[in-house]
């Protein structure tokens, strides 16, 4: 493992930040500035389109794409982030799989709290299906809050009578709004990015008074995932949200769902974003790409 690389990234993420709660505008600007430093691979082309009435960034291989579609949900605690901040992730998935990816610009809290993001994700998926796309050739992928959306969008799509996609890939997914995982305490101070207080601050914007003790806000605790497509959950050991992924994997396994829990030691939240500067990031993306090509080919 690349100890020096991991230590450099950890130190960077621990650089001093302003004290106290920041405004939504400051949070959004700071995140966009951080993600603009990530390496976007060559060999892709992007264009703007729309799915379900919402702006969507289409990321395609520079050459001919393989049959298959990734519907991607960016991270950002449902408060910040955009398809552009996730471009290092979508770009790497596209170059590694040859599939096209639609990265959805879903509505954000506090302007649009729960369940707006889920509604937008279902609308985008429905729009894809209405174009004639085969659900067996579609995978959901996402990071952090968007990783949570891969699961909750499946729950909402199933409730709406839609067929489920071929696969789910979630990077460091947020899957428990109740914040009851043991790692919320055991990884405090080890996680260089998150604190419980910070998660509760942005979480309150998204919940807007809704009880998090429900499947669409805490699927790792409350969801029935029987009949779900195969899932790949990738997470690092240095994360407050580690147990969101471990408990989701246990829940999927108990429901008879094919699930891979892929845990990498000593890396932070959504470490895959650091592809090009962290060896483990590229290796994890390679595993995610292999999973996607196997599942979509099987479909």
C-alpha positions as CSV (number, residue, x, y, z in Angstrom):
1,X,0.0,0.0,0.0
2,X,1.1,3.6,-0.7
3,X,1.7,4.8,2.8
4,X,3.4,8.1,1.7
5,X,0.5,8.9,-0.7
6,X,-2.1,8.2,1.9
7,X,-0.3,10.3,4.5
8,X,0.0,13.2,2.1
9,X,-3.7,13.1,1.3
10,X,-4.7,12.8,4.9
11,X,-2.5,15.9,5.8
12,X,-4.1,17.9,2.9
13,X,-7.6,17.0,4.1
14,X,-6.7,18.1,7.7
15,X,-5.6,21.6,6.6
16,X,-7.3,24.2,8.9
17,X,-10.8,25.3,7.9
18,X,-12.9,28.2,9.2
19,X,-14.3,27.7,12.7
20,X,-18.0,27.2,13.2
21,X,-20.8,26.5,10.8
22,X,-20.3,27.9,7.3
23,X,-22.9,29.2,5.0
24,X,-24.3,27.0,2.3
25,X,-22.6,29.2,-0.3
26,X,-19.2,28.9,1.4
27,X,-19.6,25.1,1.7
28,X,-20.5,24.8,-2.0
29,X,-17.6,27.0,-3.1
30,X,-15.1,25.2,-0.9
31,X,-16.1,21.8,-2.2
32,X,-16.0,22.9,-5.8
33,X,-12.5,24.3,-5.2
34,X,-11.3,21.0,-3.6
35,X,-12.8,18.8,-6.4
36,X,-11.3,21.0,-9.1
37,X,-7.9,19.7,-8.0
38,X,-8.8,16.1,-8.8
39,X,-7.4,14.5,-12.0
40,X,-9.9,14.1,-14.8
41,X,-8.7,11.4,-17.2
42,X,-8.1,12.0,-20.9
43,X,-10.1,10.1,-23.4
44,X,-13.5,11.4,-22.5
45,X,-15.9,14.0,-24.0
46,X,-18.7,15.7,-22.1
47,X,-21.9,17.4,-23.2
48,X,-25.0,18.8,-21.4
49,X,-28.3,17.1,-21.8
50,X,-31.4,16.5,-19.6
51,X,-33.1,13.6,-18.0
52,X,-36.4,13.8,-16.3
53,X,-36.4,17.6,-16.6
54,X,-33.0,18.1,-14.9
55,X,-29.7,19.1,-16.2
56,X,-27.4,16.1,-16.8
57,X,-23.8,15.8,-17.8
58,X,-23.2,13.1,-20.4
59,X,-19.7,11.7,-20.1
60,X,-18.7,9.4,-23.0
61,X,-15.5,7.7,-24.3
62,X,-13.7,9.8,-26.9
63,X,-14.0,6.8,-29.2
64,X,-17.0,4.5,-29.7
65,X,-18.9,3.6,-26.5
66,X,-19.7,0.0,-25.6
67,X,-23.4,-0.8,-25.1
68,X,-24.4,0.1,-21.5
69,X,-25.2,3.1,-19.4
70,X,-24.1,4.3,-16.0
71,X,-26.6,6.6,-14.2
72,X,-24.3,8.5,-11.8
73,X,-25.3,10.4,-8.6
74,X,-22.7,12.9,-7.3
75,X,-21.8,13.3,-3.6
76,X,-22.1,16.3,-1.3
77,X,-24.4,15.6,1.6
78,X,-27.4,16.5,-0.6
79,X,-26.4,20.2,0.0
80,X,-23.4,20.7,-2.3
81,X,-21.7,19.1,-5.3
82,X,-22.6,18.8,-9.0
83,X,-21.8,16.6,-12.0
84,X,-18.7,18.7,-12.5
85,X,-17.3,18.0,-9.0
86,X,-17.7,14.2,-9.7
87,X,-16.1,14.3,-13.1
88,X,-12.9,12.6,-11.9
89,X,-15.1,9.6,-10.8
90,X,-17.4,9.5,-13.8
91,X,-14.5,10.0,-16.2
92,X,-12.5,7.2,-14.7
93,X,-15.5,4.8,-14.8
94,X,-16.2,5.7,-18.4
95,X,-12.5,5.2,-19.5
96,X,-12.3,1.9,-17.6
97,X,-15.6,0.4,-18.8
98,X,-16.2,2.0,-22.2
99,X,-19.8,2.8,-21.1
100,X,-21.4,6.2,-21.3
101,X,-22.4,7.9,-18.0
102,X,-25.2,10.3,-17.3
103,X,-24.3,12.4,-14.2
104,X,-27.5,13.9,-12.8
105,X,-27.6,17.5,-11.4
106,X,-30.4,16.7,-8.9
107,X,-31.9,19.4,-6.7
108,X,-30.1,20.3,-3.5
109,X,-31.1,21.1,0.1
110,X,-31.8,23.4,1.9
111,X,-33.7,24.9,-1.1
112,X,-35.0,21.4,-2.0
113,X,-34.9,19.0,0.9
114,X,-35.9,15.3,1.2
115,X,-37.2,13.7,-0.9
116,X,-36.4,16.0,-3.9
117,X,-33.1,14.2,-4.7
118,X,-34.7,10.8,-4.8
119,X,-37.6,12.1,-6.9
120,X,-35.2,13.6,-9.4
121,X,-33.1,10.4,-9.6
122,X,-36.3,8.3,-10.2
123,X,-37.4,10.8,-12.9
124,X,-34.0,10.5,-14.6
125,X,-34.1,6.7,-14.5
126,X,-37.7,6.7,-15.8
127,X,-36.6,9.0,-18.7
128,X,-33.8,6.6,-19.6
129,X,-36.2,3.7,-19.7
130,X,-38.6,5.7,-21.9
131,X,-35.8,6.2,-24.4
132,X,-35.8,2.5,-24.8
133,X,-32.8,1.7,-22.7
134,X,-32.8,-1.8,-21.3
135,X,-32.7,-1.9,-17.5
136,X,-30.4,-4.9,-17.8
137,X,-27.9,-2.6,-19.5
138,X,-28.1,0.2,-16.9
139,X,-26.1,0.5,-13.6
140,X,-26.5,3.0,-10.8
141,X,-23.3,4.4,-9.4
142,X,-22.6,7.2,-7.0
143,X,-20.4,8.5,-4.2
144,X,-21.2,9.6,-0.6
145,X,-24.8,11.0,-0.6
146,X,-25.0,9.9,-4.2
147,X,-23.9,6.4,-3.1
148,X,-26.9,6.4,-0.8
149,X,-29.0,7.5,-3.8
150,X,-28.1,4.3,-5.7
151,X,-30.0,2.4,-3.0
152,X,-32.8,4.8,-2.2
153,X,-33.5,5.3,-6.0
154,X,-33.9,1.5,-6.3
155,X,-36.3,1.5,-3.4
156,X,-38.4,4.3,-4.9
157,X,-38.2,2.9,-8.4
158,X,-39.4,-0.5,-7.1
159,X,-42.3,1.2,-5.3
160,X,-43.2,3.0,-8.5
161,X,-43.4,-0.3,-10.4
162,X,-40.2,0.3,-12.5
163,X,-37.8,-2.5,-13.3
164,X,-34.5,-2.4,-11.4
165,X,-31.1,-1.7,-13.0
166,X,-28.5,-4.4,-13.5
167,X,-26.1,-3.3,-10.8
168,X,-25.3,-0.8,-8.0
169,X,-21.8,0.6,-7.3
170,X,-21.5,2.9,-4.3
171,X,-18.4,4.7,-3.2
172,X,-18.4,5.5,0.5
173,X,-22.2,5.6,0.6
174,X,-24.2,7.6,3.1
175,X,-26.9,5.1,4.1
176,X,-27.8,5.9,7.7
177,X,-29.4,9.3,8.6
178,X,-29.8,8.1,12.2
179,X,-26.0,8.1,12.5
180,X,-26.1,5.1,14.7
181,X,-23.1,3.2,13.2
182,X,-20.3,2.4,15.7
183,X,-17.8,4.0,13.3
184,X,-19.4,7.3,13.9
185,X,-17.6,7.2,17.3
186,X,-14.7,4.8,16.7
187,X,-13.5,6.7,13.6
188,X,-13.9,10.2,15.2
189,X,-10.6,12.0,14.7
190,X,-9.4,9.3,12.4
191,X,-11.6,10.6,9.6
192,X,-9.8,13.6,8.2
193,X,-12.9,15.0,6.5
194,X,-16.0,14.5,8.6
195,X,-17.2,15.1,12.1
196,X,-20.5,14.1,13.6
197,X,-21.4,17.8,14.1
198,X,-20.7,18.5,10.5
199,X,-22.8,15.6,9.2
200,X,-25.6,16.7,11.5
201,X,-25.4,20.2,10.3
202,X,-25.9,19.4,6.6
203,X,-28.2,16.4,7.4
204,X,-30.6,18.8,9.1
205,X,-30.8,20.8,5.9
206,X,-31.7,17.7,3.9
207,X,-34.1,16.1,6.4
208,X,-36.0,19.4,7.0
209,X,-37.7,17.9,10.0
210,X,-38.3,14.4,8.5
211,X,-37.6,11.5,10.8
212,X,-34.4,9.8,9.6
213,X,-35.7,6.4,11.0
214,X,-37.2,5.3,7.6
215,X,-35.9,3.4,4.7
216,X,-35.4,6.3,2.3
217,X,-33.2,8.1,4.8
218,X,-31.5,5.2,6.6
219,X,-31.7,2.2,4.2
220,X,-28.7,0.5,6.0
221,X,-31.0,0.2,9.1
222,X,-34.6,0.0,7.7
223,X,-34.7,-1.0,4.0
224,X,-36.0,-4.3,2.6
225,X,-33.6,-4.9,-0.3
226,X,-35.0,-8.2,-1.3
227,X,-34.8,-8.6,-5.1
228,X,-32.2,-5.9,-5.5
229,X,-29.5,-6.1,-8.2
230,X,-25.9,-7.1,-7.3
231,X,-24.2,-4.4,-5.3
232,X,-20.6,-3.3,-4.9
233,X,-19.9,-1.2,-1.8
234,X,-16.5,0.4,-1.6
235,X,-15.4,2.2,1.6
236,X,-12.2,3.1,3.5
237,X,-11.3,2.2,7.1
238,X,-10.7,5.9,8.0
239,X,-14.4,6.9,7.6
240,X,-17.1,7.9,10.0
241,X,-19.4,6.3,7.4
242,X,-17.6,2.9,7.4
243,X,-20.5,1.1,9.1
244,X,-23.1,2.6,6.7
245,X,-21.5,0.3,4.1
246,X,-20.8,-2.7,6.4
247,X,-24.4,-2.8,7.7
248,X,-25.8,-2.3,4.2
249,X,-23.8,-5.3,3.0
250,X,-25.0,-7.4,5.9
251,X,-28.6,-6.4,5.1
252,X,-28.2,-7.2,1.5
253,X,-26.6,-10.6,2.3
254,X,-29.4,-11.4,4.6
255,X,-31.9,-10.6,1.9
256,X,-30.2,-12.9,-0.6
257,X,-28.7,-10.2,-2.7
258,X,-25.3,-10.6,-4.4
259,X,-23.1,-8.1,-2.6
260,X,-19.4,-7.3,-2.5
261,X,-18.1,-5.3,0.5
262,X,-14.8,-3.8,-0.7
263,X,-12.9,-2.2,2.3
264,X,-9.6,-0.5,1.7
265,X,-7.3,0.2,4.7
266,X,-6.1,3.7,5.7
267,X,-7.9,5.7,3.1
268,X,-10.5,8.6,3.5
269,X,-14.0,9.2,2.3
270,X,-14.4,8.7,-1.5
271,X,-10.7,8.0,-1.9
272,X,-11.4,6.9,-5.5
273,X,-11.5,10.7,-6.3
274,X,-7.7,10.7,-5.9
275,X,-7.0,8.4,-8.9
276,X,-3.7,9.4,-10.4
277,X,-2.2,10.4,-7.0
278,X,-3.2,7.4,-4.8
279,X,-2.5,3.9,-6.0
280,X,-5.5,2.5,-4.0
281,X,-7.8,4.8,-5.8
282,X,-7.0,3.5,-9.3
283,X,-7.1,-0.1,-8.0
284,X,-10.5,0.4,-6.5
285,X,-11.8,2.0,-9.7
286,X,-10.4,-1.0,-11.7
287,X,-12.4,-3.3,-9.4
288,X,-15.5,-1.2,-9.8
289,X,-15.1,-1.2,-13.6
290,X,-14.7,-5.0,-13.7
291,X,-17.9,-5.4,-11.6
292,X,-19.8,-3.1,-13.9
293,X,-18.7,-4.8,-17.1
294,X,-19.4,-8.3,-15.7
295,X,-22.9,-7.3,-14.5
296,X,-24.0,-5.4,-17.6
297,X,-22.6,-8.1,-19.9
298,X,-24.6,-10.6,-17.9
299,X,-27.7,-8.6,-18.5
